[in-house]
Amino acid sequence: MSSPAPSLKTHAQATPYDSPWTFRQRVAALIWEYVWALLCSWTPKPLNPWRLFILRLFGAKLHGTPFVHQRARIQLPWNLTMHHRACLGDRANAYTLAPIVIGEGATIAQEAYLCSGTHDFASPALPLQTSPIHVGKDVFVGARAFILPGVTIGDRAIVGACAVVTKNVAASAIVAGNPAKVTGQRTPPPC
């Protein structure tokens, strides 16, 4: 593991019951939820271009041809960036309260959770705190892994299944466990 995750942005909330989002943002998120359910969640895998089209309509920044599984969950698509051949797998969750960037050729396996939000538990109002997540090029995030807000995963790193990543992961590192710890180094790609 490398350096700790960067600081979190705290959103204004007077009580735990107040929304940190504007009315317009809440309406957009509600519309998105219904559009994905009605137009995308039932589509077969070969209709990936259709799902990418809908994501682009809602502001997702998609470069080249990434793959988004029909059962993937994306909270706010306008905070999602995916590069060519990046993959968001079956029931993977991109909780995009802050930007999430998934690099070229990176795979987010089934039921992995990229969580860009938490709360300030020291405050009685429990205000929302957010920080971007960056997943580098050719990264593999294993099934049911959990990535916390503000984490950067370096190029070619591997995150083991069910790992809980609380700190940045260096390029080519292999991490596993709760909390995730370095267990090895990925071999260089063949020339």
N, C-alpha and C positions, 0 to 999 in steps of 0.2 A: 504494500500500500504506500501511497505517497502522502502529500500534504492534506490537511483537513479541508473539508468543503468550505466554500466561501460563505460570507455572511448572508443572512436571510433578509428579505424585504418584508417589513411588518405593515399590514394593511390596517386602515382606520376602522375600528369597530368599537362602539360604546359599550355593547353587551355581547354575550355569546350568541344572542338571537338576531343581531343585526347582520345584514349581508354586507360584505366588503365590495360587492359588485353594484354597478348602477342598474337602474331599471332596464335600460336598453341592453346591457350585457346579459342580464338574466333572461330577457325575452329571446335574444339570439341563441343562448345556450339551450333553451327549451325547444326552439324551432329545430336546432341541430339534432337534438335527441330524437325527435319524431321523424325527421328526414332520414337519419341513419337507419332507424328501425323500419321505416316503411319502404325505403328505396335500396338499402344496401345489406342489411343484416341477414337476409334470406338468400342472397345471390350466391351462385356457385363460384368456386375458385377462378375459373376462366374469365369471369366478368370483372376481374381486377381493374381493367381500364375504366369501367363504369364507376367503380368505387373511387378511383383516383380523380375522375371528373367531378364527382360530388364533393370530395374533399377540397379540390381546388376552388369550387364555387363558394365554399365556406372559408376560404383564406389560407388553407394549408399551403406551405411552400414545398412543392415536390419537384425534384430535379431528376431528369431522366425517367426511368421506370422503376419505382420502388414497388413492393408488394405489401398490400394491407389485407389481412384475412378478414372475411366477412364477419367473424365473431370477435374481432379486435374491438377494444373500447377506447374511444378518444374523447376526452372531456370537452376541450375547446379546440377545434381544428385550426383556428387561426394562430395558435401557439405551437403548431407542429411543423417541423422541417424534416424532410426525409430526402436522402440522396439516392442516386442510381443503385439499384439492386439491394437497397436496404429492405428489411423484412420485419413487419410487425405481425407476429404469429397468432395462432388460434387462442382466443381469450386473453391475449396480452393486453395490458392496460397502460395507455399513455395518459396519465392524469396531468394534463397540460394546464395547470393553473398558472404556470410560468412557462417560458419557451422550453421545448424539448427538441434537440437536434440529434438525428440518427444518421451517422455517416455512411458513406458508400460501402456497400457490401456487408453492412452490419446486420446481424440477426438477433431479434428479440424473440426468444422462444415462447412456447405456449405458457400462458398464465403468468408470465413475468410481469412485474409491476414497476413502472417508472413513475415515481411520485414526486412531483415538484412543489408540493404544498404540505404544510404542517401548521401547528398553532403555537403561540407563545403561552406556555403553561404557567409561567410566572405571573401572568396578568389575569385578574378575575374576569376580564372581558374575553379571554382566549382568542385574541385577534389572529387572523390568518397570516401566515408567513410563507413566502414563496421564494424560490431560487431556481434558476435554469439548470437543466441536466444536459450534458453533452456526451454522446456516445460516438467514439471515434470510428475510423474506417476499419472494416473487416473484424469488428468486435463480435464475439458471441456471448450473449446473455442467456444462461441456461433457464430451464423450466422453473417457474415459481420463484425466481430470484427477485429480490426487492431492492430497488435503487432509491436512496433518499435524496431529498432536495439538495441542489447545489453540487452534486457529484459530477466529475468528469472522468470518463473511462477512456484511457489512451488507446491509440490505434493498435489493432491486433490482440487486444487483451481478451481473456476468457474469464467469465464470471460463472462459477459452478452453480448447478441446480440448487435452489432453496437458499442461496447465499443472501446475506443482508449486507449491502454495501453502504457504509456510513462515511467513507472517505474516498478521495480521488484514487483511481487505479492507474498505475504507470503503464506506458505502452508495453505490449507483449507480456505483461504479467498474467499469471493464472491465479485467481483468488477463489476461495471457498469458505464456507462456514458462517457462523453468526456470533459476533461480527466477522465479516469477511477478512481473511488474512491471506497473504501471499503463500502459495503452495508450490510454485514453480515458475518457469519462464517458457513461453511459447517458442518453438524453434523457428529460425528465420525461414521465410518462404523460399521454395526452390527457384534458382535463377532461370 
